[in-house]
Structures are given as structure tokens and as C-alpha cells.
């Protein structure tokens, strides 16, 4: 049903609900919807939800608790499995359940929010959507927009991984690459205002309401757990879980678990870039700070972890439990480990950990997981017999870079490898290039007197085709 009001959890201002308000006009914080008769609706919906989910309604099994007039189209989002970890939990001495959000249609919890937001756009008679995001949100949004025959223009920072751009290209929507996230939000907002297109961004109240369905699905579990661990990218998921828990606590009088937010310490530098622009840009650039320091200040504990920790956890999760998830998606689990070691989470306490992100098929990412699991020697044994034609992971990445850029100097390849997380010297890149030229995978196009210009050869392209095709 359509909510009556929007309230700012930070400055407490109340607004009439309008779908075009994306954040608090006064203080830029994310806004929460307020529904009439929440108590009655919540009780009624929760009772019937599981049955409606079996009928294929997905996230719409909570229809009356979502900010739309009608029930929208489902692709089977939500109702992801909750699995108890065994060996891994024993190692830590903590009881751990994971809610595996990588099982959503596009591989992340984001589908819960975009499915709702596209329906909101549809009900408000929009046929075009403008969006700003870091890629995962864009993919999810395009997937759902297809169902409504709506087109989307995505504003995305240049540094997002190429595979995300490939997916968006497959989905056929428009991509506009910009400098960074704040300028993506700024340009998308301007574009939507100018052309009267619907603006869909992760921190809006309608998206938050979709994300919070995770909490409603867990209603049976909530009273049995002490903690709910949430990965923090832009912080919107943690905010949504905070909102859902409070709704349940206030209305149903249920004891709810504490929130443990986990963020990657490297990432925080990137997402917290300061911006001089007010309102929406400020919100998106500063949302993590905003949410963590204001809204969740007294009701959550915060953990910040190193990127390398995440790879180690991904390796352990695969070896001990048979679960392979993208390393970024297990940050929350790494956070629980650290929180246990620090005594924030007590031994014997029960934690529900939200993990997200599809299993990675990127050979570099998989290699990094293997390396952190201490198993690179096993891999060497497999690859030794292939020496004559063996292409190392770094060399494969160089081939991919050349394939995408068509032609490159060594310096640019080196820069790109650094951006991908390779800790490598320019000299090593020269060495790899020489080796690839000898193997016939790379050709030298020419020279500007000082530097050589490289391109991928047909043989190199054939090699990549074979690699990617299998
Ligand atoms: Zn406010």
C-alpha cells in the first residue's frame, strides 16, 4: 500500500509521501516510509507470506508492506535460503547461520529493492528510468525494467569492473561513464529533472522498503539470534534492516537482535569521497558516514576489516562448508570472526550473517582465494606440465586488457593491473609482455621512439575465446 508519510530518522522531520522525494530535503539523510495501521497489516501479512511465496510472489508476498498500490512482477527474488554453518562455526566457537543473498535473480540482495522501485516508476506512469550506481544496482535495475519494457540510462563511475559493463551491454540499456560516484548521482538527478524521467538510486525510501523484506522473512528466526551481521557498501542495506527490525520490535513486541555492520577498510576511502555538492550528492557520497554515525549510532556495533581478510574467509568457507561466494560478499562473515576475537560477539552467541554476490568465475579472483587458502602450490603442480604454452594469471589479465583497449603501452597496462589489485612492478609487466610476444599472443604495433605499442594477436584472441568459452 502507499505509505502516508516519510520521516527523517536523523532530523525527525515528517513529510507527505511522494515518490519523487529520495532523501531528506533538510539534512540529506535517507528517509523512512510510515504506513497507516502498520500493526494490523504486519500481523496479517506475516501470517500469509510464506504461502504467498510458494505461489511465486517473491518479494510481493509482503505486498501490503511495500510502497506501491498494486503487486508488481516477480522474478523469484527474496526467500533466500538460511543455512547453518558447521565446521566454520566450530572453529570460531560461535553459532552462525548464513542468509545467502547470492541466490537472488541477479546475484545480490539488490533485487529486493529494484523490483519495488521499477513498480513505483510504472505506477507513476514513467517509461524511462535514470540511475546512478556502482554497477550491481544497475544490473539488477535493468533486469527488472525489462519486465516492464522500460529503458534505463545508467550513470556509472569509470572504475567499475569491465564484467559489469558487459552485463549491462547484454541487457541493452544506456551506460554513461563518469568520473566518480558523486558525479554519477549529480548527473542522473539533473537528467531526470530535465527530461522528467524516474530517478532510481539505492538510498531512496522505496528501495529501502524492498531491502527490509529480509527481516520479514526471518521473523521465526529473529527471536533465536543475538546478532545480525550486515555487509556495508553504501550502508543502505544496514539502514533497511534497522528499519525492518524496529517496525517488528515496536509493533509485534518481539526482541530483536543487535546489528553488526562490517565494511572493507580500503573501500571506505573510495565511497567516502568528499563532495562540495549539497543534497543528493552529499547524501550518496556521505551516506555511509551518515548512517553509521547518526542512524545506527546507538543500535549497532561496527567492524572494519582489511581486504586480505576477506579472501582468507572466502577460502575457508569453500574448504570447510563447500560454499563459494564472491569475496566481497563474505565481508560480513570476516567481520563476525573479528568481532568474536575482539569480544564484541560473545562465545556461544548466535549470529545470522548476510552474504551476497554470485560465485566468481573470474580466474584472478579465484586465484587470490586459493592463494589466501595457502594452496597455490597445488595449483602449480597442475600447471607445471603446461609450461610451453602456459599463460599465468597476470598474463591472461594483460591479454584481457589488450583485448578491451585494442592497443596499449606497457605503462597503461601496468596502471590497469594496479587498479585490479595486482601488486606488480612496471618491470614485471615488461617481462610478461616480452614473454607473450615470444609466444605469439601479443604483437608490437610500433614505437614512439621511447615506448613500444602493443596489441593482442589473433592467436591471443583465440586463446581468450577458448578460455572464456569453457
Ligand atoms: Zn533530515
Boltz pocket constraint, residues with backbone or C-beta under 6 A from the ligand:
constraints:
  - pocket:
      binder: B
      contacts: [[A, 8], [A, 9], [A, 10], [A, 11], [A, 12], [A, 13], [A, 24], [A, 25], [A, 26], [A, 27], [A, 28], [A, 29]]
      max_distance: 6.0
